[in-house]
Amino acid sequence: MNSLPESPASPALPSSIKCRIIGVGNAGCNAIEQMGRMGIAGVGFLGVSTHGRVLAQCDVSEKLVLGSALRFGLGTGGDPAEGRAAAEADLDRLRAACEGMDVVFVVAGLGGGTGGGAAPVIARLAKDTGALVLAVVTLPFDWEGARRQRQGLESLREIKTAADSVICVPNQKVVHLIDENTSLLETFQLINEVLAQGVRGIWRLLSQPGLIRIDFADLCAVTRGRHAESALATAEAQGEHRSRVLLEKLLAHPLLDEGKALADADTVLVSLVGGPDLTMAEVRRVMEQINRQCHDAQLIVGAAVDAGMAERMAITVIAGRQQSSELVPATSPMTELEQPAAREGLVVTTDGPQFETGFFRKPEAPRLPARFVPPPPELSPEKREEILKRQGRSAKAKARMKQGTLPLEIVSKGRFEKSEPTIYRGEDLDVPTYVRRGVALN
């Protein structure tokens, strides 16, 4: 299981781009297994985990048990530090899997031990080999507890510093795609499908022959070196009014903040795919509307005809920006915890299931400052006199000022007069503090 056999020969592609998709941990292995069933051609799949049973159930050709000498194939117990150590123990084999690749996808579920700990290590290692690294990750459901949520956010920060771009899908959003009768198995299958559709949409940009071609350099211009968190969305339309329906899905998509996120982008890459019946009027209608949303951005457009897309139309959008204010998942379970660093880009692919709730919203109000105020530094008599003179006062005048006291009547203890006093360190705590310490009230 620890060996890395040669990848089976892939169908010839119109480009020589080499791509490997690495599934990390239980969630990552399940996701790449779904991608394999979808028939994404021309890529190599690698499943890595610290748990031998997870890999035994993963139906991919290449597998690697991480840190077998440390964890003995028994997992990490949900500790990202153990997952990180396991990945660092197998750096040579992981580097060999990434060598020579142009694009490396790192797919993982954050919040646990292997995905949260090993995925940032693998992304950084793939980046060091010269590949374009795109991470596709999920965040935990809110019912998974605060500990996993905190671990997920910390792992998200780490992988953003390593990968060129990060596509993040909070699992909590799936709640709005299902009903009360949806089984747990169907829910996680839907999550895997969302991740698979996103990876397939980006790979289609690079591998699909096009009338207006988008090449690898275009994708690098939008994603490479930005270390930005990205959002994922997928959709597709068919029928007589497919262009109008496709636009409605795209501009109403919650991960695009109903189209508002396009206005914040400085670079937008758009790829349209349709069947032989795709018309110029449909392409013009879609692109005119996108131009209205992001008129200040650099626009890169591609169009392709696929015989298998008869009467259907799909669009892939990648929007990136160098700097942005902090954007926070609106329905993420981590809204009350410390948020990750500001997102600097947005990746959206539209050719599959839809979300129904907003992903971006304004940042929450800043936290109030601490109440504690440190005491002022001690001043010398000369410095104090100088400050008082500057304020039109003097130390002598201040000495003449005396604080008066209020004629307060000493109240009897009443029925507690004969009770034993509460003595602590020689002081009667039944006596008010201001009396015990001689504090004058005015």
Buried (B, 14 or more C-beta within 10 A) or exposed (E): EEEBEEBEEEEEBEBEBBBBBBBBBBBBBBBBBBBBEEEBEBBBBBBBBBBBEBBEEBEBBBBBBBBBEBBEBEBBEBBBEBBBBBBBBBEEBBBEBBEEBBBBBBBBBBBBBBBBBBBBBBBBBBBEBEBBBBBBBBBBBBEBEEEBBBBBBBBBBBBBEBBBBBBBBBBBBBBEBEEEEBEEEEBBBBBBBBBBBBBBBBBBBBBBEBEEBBBBEBBBBBBBEBBBBBBBBBBBBBEEEBBBBBBBBBBEBBBBBEBEBBBBBBBBBBBBBBBEEBEEEBBEBBBEBBBEBBEEBEBBBBBBBBEEBEBBBBBBBBBBBEEBEEBBBBBBBBBEEEBBEBBBBBBBBBBBBBBEBBBBEEEEEEEEEEEEEEEEEEEEEEEEBEEBEEEEEEEEEEEEEEEEEEEEEEEEEEEEEEEEEEEEEEEEEEBEEEEEEEEEEE
